[in-house]
Structure formats: structure tokens, C-alpha cells
Amino acid sequence: MRSVLLENPYALIPILFVCQLVLVTIWSRRRTRAAGRDAVAGLVVGALLIVVQAVVETDVERIESVCQAMALAVEEGVLDTLARHVSSDVAIEANGRVWDKAELLEQIGRGLDRWGVEELRLSQFEIEVDGDGAHASFQVRCRLIAPEMIVPNHVSRWRLQFAREDESWKVRDIQLARTRWMPFDSLGDLLR
């Protein structure tokens, strides 16, 4: 219910439309003062719910925003922006080692030196928030460009672990999900 009320306008607006249609139909058949008040109240409540949904930002929406901002930073090659969303306590297991924040950003920088990323799109979000921790899983589609080749439609699935730090969400762990399009199990394999 929370998802419909606060996070998903594509679900809320059709539900409000159907409810208002029912209220107007009841009013048009009965033509009573009470039915008219109910129809007007439905319009007011529907408008208020849409405003509340637009104004209130839930943790799920914040985490999705962080993922989108990180994707944009990767596409533009701006590691400083990416660094703002990574926790100082990050620990990524890669190739038998554990990368801290500095090494993670260095490895990503090397990967971006080899590959240009274009038309990056995130979709199919699955986000679970549990107190001050959260897990996000999503699909990424992009075009990868290197001097020797172009991958026109690269598809990958990512799992990120988040922690709330100073009222913002920061990435604590990054994992790749092996798919038929992505033969790598870890970030280290991908950035090699």
C-alpha cells in the first residue's frame, strides 16, 4: 500500500481515477447532496494524494536516485560525483583481495579509461530497506565503446548494499549477478 501511495504514480493515478468515476456515477444516479459532497471530497482527496506523492521522498526513492546519480557519473566519467555516493567503509571483494574506497575508484577509473559508456539506462529495480541498511538490485543497459570494439547493447544485473550515513544513503558493497549477457561474477573480473 505504501508503494502505491508514495512511490508509484502509475498505480496511484488509475486507482484514483476509478474511485472518482465510481463516486461521480453514484452522484449522477442519486443526485443527492451527500453523493455530491462525496464526489467533491474524492476530487480533493485525490489531488492531495497526488501532491503528497510528489512531495514525499521515501527511502526507496532516495536509493533509486542514488543509483541513477551513480550511473550518470559513470556515463560522464566523473569519479568525484561517484565518490560522494560510496561509503568510506566500503569493502569490495575482488580477485582474492578487498578493495577500499580509493582502490575501488581507481579501478573504476581504469575501466572508464578503456571503455566509454553511453546511453546508460537502469531498470527493473528491486529495493528492500531494513532500518539503516538496504539492498538494491537493478538491470543496466548501455553501449560500451573501446578503440578496438563497440558493444551496442550491453546488459548487466547489479546488486548494491547501502547504509544510511548522515541522513544519506551510501554504497557499502557492489556485486554483479551472472547472466547470459554478463559472464562475470565479480567487479574485479569486469574491471580487469
Salt bridges, closest charged atoms under 4 A:
GLU57 OE1 - ARG62 NE 3.67
ASP59 OD1 - ARG62 NH1 2.97
ASP59 OD2 - ARG164 NH2 3.11
GLU103 OE2 - ARG97 NH2 2.48
GLU106 OE2 - ARG110 NH2 2.39
GLU118 OE1 - ARG143 NH1 3.05
GLU119 OE2 - ARG143 NH2 3.00
GLU126 OE2 - ARG157 NH2 3.54
ASP132 OD1 - ARG164 NE 2.87
ASP185 OD1 - ARG178 NE 2.75
ASP189 OD1 - ARG192 NH2 2.60
